[in-house]
Amino acid sequence: GGAGYYVYSSWSDFVNDETPKAFAITHSNSPDMSQFLAELKFQQYSLYLQDEVSVSENFKVTGGLRFELPTYPSLKNNYNEEFAKLDFGGQHYSTDQLPGAKVSVSPRVGFNWDITGDRKYVLRGGTGLFVGRMPFVWLISAVGNSGVGQTTYYYTDAATAQYKPHFHANRDEILKDLYGGQTHSKVELPKDPTIIDKDLKMPSTWKTSLALDVKLPGDIDFTLEGIYNRDINPAVVTDKSYKEPTETIELSRYDIRKKYGEKWNPNSVYLIENAGNKAYYYSISAQLAKQFSCGLNMSFAYTHSHAKSYTEGLGDQVTSSYKTGTYSVNGINDHELGYGSYVAPDRIIATVGYRKEYGKHFASAISLIYDGSQIGYSGSWSYTRYSYTFDKNVIGDGYGANSLIYIPASREELNDWNFTASTYKENGKSVEYSADAQRNDFWAFINQDSYLKKHKGEYAKRGGGIMPWRHQFDVKFMQDFYVKVGGKRNTLQFGVDIENIGNLLNHKWGLYKQLNSTSILNYSNGAYHFNTNNGERLTSSFRNYQSFNSTYSVQFSLRYIFN
C-alpha cells in the first residue's frame, strides 16, 4: 500500500516535470508492499466495591472503591534500532517502550441528608477520584509512526529536501525514483515518531459536588449546586527533539521570551506524557422551577463556570494535538495553563410552558425556551473564549501554535516598538500604512476590546478573551389528537419547532458574533506590523456572523405514539 501527494508551484511546473514544491508518501515496508495495519493491544481490568450505610433514617452514606489495572501487552516488532541510538541529552527513547502495569485506587464517597425528614430540605454531595481513559488514537500512532511497519517521507521545502522525485502515477515507480531502483526502503529513522512515556499514568479527575434542594413556599423547587474538578495526570504531547532553550529573544523592552532553535534531532519526536496537576474546573448553579395545577410550568437556571487546562484536547492525531490551540508565551513544551475555550463563563436557561387537554380528544402544548451565554465564532468554529496571538510562532519551536502577544501598558510604550510601514486598502485603493498609524490603530484596538483593555502590561492568556453574550429564544408547539385503537388511547401528534424565533421576527436579533481577527500582530526580522483584516484596517473585535447558524429554522413533525 501507499498514499501521498505532489504539490507544484504552477501548472507549467507540473506539465514540464519540474521539481515539486512539496511531496509526501507513506508506504509499507513489507516485501510485497501489502498494506500496513497499525495495531496496539490494550486491556484494562477493573474492580468496584460499593456499600450504602444508613446512618439514620434521614442520612445515607454511599462509599465506593475502584481498582484499575491498565496493561499494554505488546508493541510487537515495533523496535526501530536507528532511533534507539539517538541521544537526547543523555536520554534515550524507544519506539516500542510502554508504561508498566500499575494499579490505580479510586476511593469515593457520597451522601444524601433529608434534613427535616419531609424532603423539604435535602443536602447531598460527594467526592472521589475517577480514572479516565487515554486517547488511544494517540497511542496507536506509536506503531504507525515508528518507521518499522511503514515509512513516511515528505518535504515542504524543495531546496533542503533529501529526495526530490519526478512525477509518477505508479507507486512502484515513485519508490524506485526515491530509493535508487529499489521498490521499498529499509527501516530507517522515523520522520516524526510518537513515543509513549514509560511512566505514563492514566488521567484521572478528583470530583467534588455539594448541592442543596429546597422546597420553597408556593411549592417552588430550588436547587443550589457547586462542582469542583481537579485534573490529575492529564495527558499532553511534548516535542522532545528541541533542546531546552538557553537563549532569549527580546521582542520589546518588556517582552523577553525563551528562544528555541537547537535540536537533538532534525525531525519532531512526540512524547505522550503526563502534565502537572493544576488544571481544574468549577461551576456554581442555581435553579428555580414551578409546576402549576392549571398546566403552566416555569423554570429558571443560571450557571457560572470556570476552567483552566494544559491543552484544549483538540486533534485526533498527535501532531495536531501538539500544535492546535496550544497558544503559549514560552513554547508548547512548557505546557502553560490556559482558560478552557469549551466552557462558557455564564449561562442562563429559562423556560415557560403550558399544556391543556380539552374536548376529550385533544391537547395543546406550547413552550418558550431562552438560552443565553457567551458564545461566538472564530472563523467557522464556535468558541466561548478566544486568544490574541501573533500570526505565527515567534520563538522558534517549529510548527507550533502561534505565540500569544504581549499587551503594551501604555501608548508611549509602543514608541519603543519597531513598527515598519506597510499598506492597507481604502475604497479599493492601496494606502500607505505608516509605523505611527499602526501604533495608533493597535492602541485604539486594545482600548475597544473588553479583554485587552483590562490586561495592559501583561501577556495575553490562552482563552483569555470572552465571547459576547448571545441570546436565543425557541418556541415549540404540539397538538395532540387522541384516537382509540383496540380499546387503548393512542396519540397522533403534530409539532412545530421554531429555533431562534427572534431572528424570524427581526433579522438583527439572535445573531452570533464572529471575531474579525485574533492574529493581530506580525513580528519578522525584528520589526512589528499591526495586521489588517482582509486588507482593511482592523478597528473592531467582532462583526455579525453571516451564516445559517445565525438564522432561524422551522421544523414540522408528525408522530404516532402507541400507548
N, C-alpha and C positions, 0 to 999 in steps of 0.2 A: 504494500500500500504506500501511497504518497500523496501529499497535498501541499499546495504552496501558491505563490503568485509572483508575477513580474510587474514592475511599475516603471513606466517610461516617462521622460520629460515631455515628449511630444509624439504625435503620430509619425512624424518624419523619422524620429529615432527608432521607432518600432519597425517600420517598413524597411529601413536601411540596416537593420540588425545592429544598431549601436548598443553600447553597454547600458543595461537597465539602471534606472535611478535607484531602485530598491528591488530586493529579491528575497524570497524565503521559500524554504522547502522543509517539510518534515517527512521522513521516510523510515520504513522498517529496516532493521539491521539483520534480519534473517536472510539466509542464503537464497530462499525462494521469493523474498520480498513480500511475503504474506503479511496481512495487516496485523500490526502490533496492538494488543489489548492490554491496557494498564490495569492491574489488579492489586488490591490490598485487602488482606483478610483482617477483620476486626471482630472482636467479641467483647461483650460486656455482661458480667454476671451481677445480679442484684439480689439482695435480701432485705425485706422490710418487715419490721416488727412494730405493732401498734397496740396500745391499750387505752381504754377510756375509764376514767375514775370519777365517780360521783362523790365529790367532797361533801356535798349536801344536796338536798332536793333541788336547789336553785343554782348550784355551782358545779359545772363539769369541766374536767381537765382531760385533754387527749394528748398523750405523749407518743412519739414515734422515733424510730432509729433505723436509718437506711445504710446499708453497706453496698459499695460499688467497687467492682474489680474490672477495670478495662484491660484487655490484653491485645497485643499486636503479635499474632503468632509468627508472622514471617514477612520479609520482603525478599522473596526468593529471587536469586540471580539478578540482584539489583546493585551489586557492588561495582563501582567504577574505580579501578585501580589508579588511573591517572589523576582523578580528582582527589583521592585519599592522600596523595603525595603532597598536595598543596599545603603551604604553611600560611596560617592566618595569625601571625604574631604569636607563634608558639602554640596555637590551637589548630587541631586537625578535625575535619568533618568527613563523614562517610555517607554515601547516598543510600546505604542500607541500614543506617542506625535507627533504632526505635527506642521509645521510653520503656523502662522496666515496669512490670506489673506492680501497682501499688493500690492497696485497699484504701478507699476514702470512707470516712464515717460521717454521716449527716444526721445529727440529732435535731429534733424539732418538737415544739410543744404548743398547744393551743388551748384556749379556754372559752367558756360561754357562761356568763353570770346573769341570771334573771334577778336583778337587784331587789325588786319588790314582790316577786313571785307571781305577778299577773301579766308578765310580758310588757309592762308599760315602760320599764327602763331596762335595757339589755346592754351589757358591756361585753364585748367579745374581742378576741385578738389572738396573736400567736407570733412565734419567732422560730427561725430554724435555718439550716443550711440545705440548699437544693443544688445538686450536681447537674450541670448541663451536658451537652454533647459538643464534641469538636466538629468544626465544619469539615466533613470527610472529603469534600471535593478538593480541599487544600491538601489533605494528606495523600490522596491518590496522585497528585502531581509530583510527589517524590519518586514515583515509579515512571510516570510519563516523561519527566524532565531530567532523568538521570543519565541519559545518553547511552544506556545499555541496550534496551529493547528497541529504541528508535533514536534517530539523530535529527536534530533541528539545526539548520544553518540559515542565517539571514544576514542581511546588511541593509542599512538605511543611508549609508554614505559610501558611494562607489569608490571614492578616492582612497579610502582606507580599507576596502574590502579585500580579504584574502583570495576568495574565488569570485570571478565575475562571469557566469555562464552566458552563452548566447541563448536565443530563444529556441526552445524545442517544445513540440506538442506532446512528445512521448516522454514518460517518466524515466525510462532506462537511458535515453539519450541525454537527458539533463544530468543524470548521475555520472555518466561517462565523461561528460564535459567537466563536471565538478571534480571528479576523482581520477582523472587521467586514464580513462579507459575502463575503469572498474565500475561495476553496476551497483556496488554498495560499499560503504566505508567500514573501517574497523572501529572499535569502540574508542572514542577519543574524549577529550574534556567536554563535558556538557556545556551548552550555551548559557542557560540561566537555570541552574538546578534548584530544586527545593529540598531543604534538609529539615528533618524533624528533630527537635532538641531532645537529647537523651533524658533530660529532666522535665519534659513536658508533662503538665498535670491537666486533668480535665477541668474546664472552667466551672465555677460554681457561684452561687449567689446567696448571701445571707439576707433573708427576707423577714421583715417585721411589719406587723399591722396592728392597729388598735382602732376600734370603732364603737360608737355609742348609738343605739337605736332607741328613739323616744316616741311614745305616743302622746302627742300634744293635745290640748283641749280642742274640741271640734273634730276629733278623730283624724287629725293630721299626722302623717308619718314623717318623722325627721331622722336623718342619719348624718352623723359626722364621722369621717374616717380618715386616718392618716396611714401612709405606707412609706416605708424606708427600705431600700435595697442597696446592698453593698456588693460590688463585683469582686470576686476573689479569683485570682489567676486567669484573667481574661486572655484569650489567645491573640497575638499580634504577629506581624511579619516584619523582620529586620533584614536589611541587606548587609550581610557580613563581608561583602567584597570591599567596603570602604574602611580605611583606617580611621581611627579616632582623630578628629582634626586637632592640630596643634597651632594653627594659624587662625586669624580672624579677618573678616572683611568689614571695612568701615564704609557704610552707605551714607552716613551723615554723622555729625558730632555725637548725637545721642542714639545712634543706631549702629551698634557693633555686634556682629554675629560670628558664629563659627564659620569657617571656610573649609569645605570639603574639596578633595582633589586626589590625593594619593590613595591608591587601591592595592589591596593584596592580590586581587585577581581582576583582569580586564572585564570579565563578564559579571553580571549580578549573581549573588549567591543568597537565596532567600531562606532564612531560618524561621521556622514556626516555633515560637516560644511563648512564655507567659510574661505578661506585663506586671506592673505593680498592683496594689490593692486600693487605689484612691478613687476609682470610678464609682459613681453612685447614682441613685435615682430616688426622688421623694415626691410625694403628692399629698395634698390635703383636699378632701372633697366634702361638700355639704349638699344635702338633698332634702327637698320638701315634696310630699305627694299627698293628694287628697282625692278620695273617691266619693262622689255624691250619690245618694239613692235615686236621684232623678235621671241618672245615666251620664252625668257630667264627670269628667276626671281631669285633674290638673297636676303638673309636676314641674319642678324647677331644680336644676342641679348645676353646681359650679365646682370646677376643679382647678387647682393651681399645682403645676408640676415643674420640676427642675431636674436636669440630668447632666452629668459630665462623664465623658468616656475617652478612652485612648484611641478609638477608631470608630468610624461610622458603621462598620460592618458591611460596607458596600463591596461588591465584586465577588463573582463566583470563582475567580481564579486568583492564585497567589499574587501574580503581578498586578492585577487591577486592585486587589485589596490593599496592596502596599502603597499605591500611589493615588487612589481615588478618594478624594475628600480628606486626605490626611494633611491638611494645610498646617504649616508649622513655622516657627521663628528660626530654630537652630537645627532643623533637619528631622526627617521622619524617624530615624533611628533613635531619637531621644524620646519618642512616644509621649509627646506632650498632651496633657489633658485639655479637652475642649468641650464645649456645650454640645449636647446631642441635638442634632437638627431634626430628629424624628419626634421630638416631644414639644408640644405646644405649651408655652408657659401658662396660658389661661384658656379655659373653655367653658362655655355656658350652653346647656341644652335645656330647653323649656318646651312643654307640650300642653295642649288643651284639646280635649276630645269630647264628643257627645254621641251617644248611641240611643236609639229609640225603636222599640218594637211596636207595631200597630197593625190593626186590621187582621190579626191572627195569621197573616201570611206574608208579612213584610217587616223589614227592619232597615233603618238607615243609620249610617255612622259617618261622621266627619271629624277630622283631626287636623290640627295645625302644629307643625314642629319647627322650632327655631334652633339652629346650630350656629354658634358664633365662636371663633377662635382666631389666633394669629397664624395665618397660613397664606402662602403665595407661591409664586413660581420664579425659579431661576432657570432661564432657558425654557425647556419643555418639561422640567421636573418640579414637583411640588415639594416645598420645604416649609418648616416652621421657623427656621433660623438660617442665617447666611454668614459668609465670611468675606472680608475685604482683603484682597491679595494683590501681589504683582501679577503681571500677565505671564510670568514664567518663574522657574526656580532660580533664585539669585545667589544661592550659597554653594552650588556645585554638587549636590548629591544626586547626580544623574537625571533620570527622567522622573524624578519625584514630583509630587504635587507642588503647585505654585506656593511661593513663600508669602506669609502674612505680612502686611505692611506695618510700618511704624507711623503713628498718628502724631504730627507735629504739635507742640504745646502752644505755639503762637504763630501768627503770620510773620513776625520778624524772624523766627527760626528758619522759615523757608528761604530767606535770603541767602542762607549758607548752603542750601541745596543746589547742586549744579544742574539746573534745567537747561536744555538746549532747544532751540526753535524748531518748530515743525509746521504742519499745515492742518487746516480743517476746512469743511465745506460750509458755505453760506450762500443760499439761493442758487445752488448748483455750481458755484464758483469756488476755486481753491483760494484760501486766505491764509496769510502767514500767521502762525500761532507762536508769538514771542515767548521767551522764557518767563518774563514777568506776567504776561497774560495767563500762562499756565499756572504759575504760583497763585495768582488771584482766584482763578477758577477752582483750583484744588481746595483752597481755603474756604471759598464760598460753598463748595460741595460738602465739605466737612460740617459746616455750620447749619446746613439744611437737613443733614442726616441725623436721625434720632439717636443712633448709636455712636457715630464718630464724634459728635459734638460733646458727648458726655465722657469721652475717654482720651482727651487730648494729652499728649505726653506719654502715651502708653502704646504697647504693641496691641494690634487688633487680635482678638481672641477667635479661635476657630468656633464658628457658630455664634459669635458674639451679637451680631445683629438679629433683631426680631422682626418678623414679617408683620405687616399691618393687619388690623382686625378685618375679618371678612364675615359678613352676615348673610345667612341663607335661611329662607322660610320655605317649607314644603307643605303641601296640602294633600290629604288623602281622603277620598270619598268612596264608600262602599254601600251598595244597595243589595240587600238580601231578599230572595224570593223563596219562600218555603213551599216545598212540594212533598206530598206523601206518596211513598213508594213502598209497597209491601208492609204497610202499617207503620213505617218509620218516617220521621221528618227529615228529608234531605234539603240541601240548600243550593240554589243557583245564585252565584254571587257575581255581580258586575262591579268593577272597580275603576277608578280614575286616580292616578298619581301625578301630581304636578310638582316637579322638583324645581327649586329656585323660582317660586312664583313671583317674587319681587321683580325679577328680570322680565317676566312676562308683562307686568304692569308698567314698568319703566326700564328702558334699555340701559340706563345708567346704574341700576340697582343690582346687587348680588354679584358684582364683578370681582374676580381675583385681581390682585396687583402682581405685576411682573417686574423684576429688577432690570433696570437699564443695563447695568454692568457691575460686576464685583471685582474684575481685574482692572483696577483703575489706574495703576502705575506701571510704567516700564522703566527698567534700570539696565542699561547696557553701556559697557566701556566707561564706567564712572559717571554717567550722566542720566538724569531723570527725564521722562516725558509723562505728562498727565494725559492719559489716553482719551481719545474721542469715542463717541458712541455712534458706530456706523458712519464715521467720518464727520459727525457733527459734535459741537461742544457738549460735554457732559455737564448738565446743570441740575439734575434731579435724580433721586434714587429709584423712583418707580414710575411705571406707566400702567394703564389698564391692560389687562391680559386679553387680547383679542383671540379667543379660542372657543371651541364648542364647550369646553369645561366651564366657561363663564356664563353660558346661556341657560335658559330654561329648557326643560324637557317634559313632555306629556306622555304618559303610558296608560293604555287601556287594557283591562284584563277581564277575563271571563273564566270562572271556576265553578266546578260542580263538586260539592262537598257531601260525602256519604256520612250518614250517622251510624 
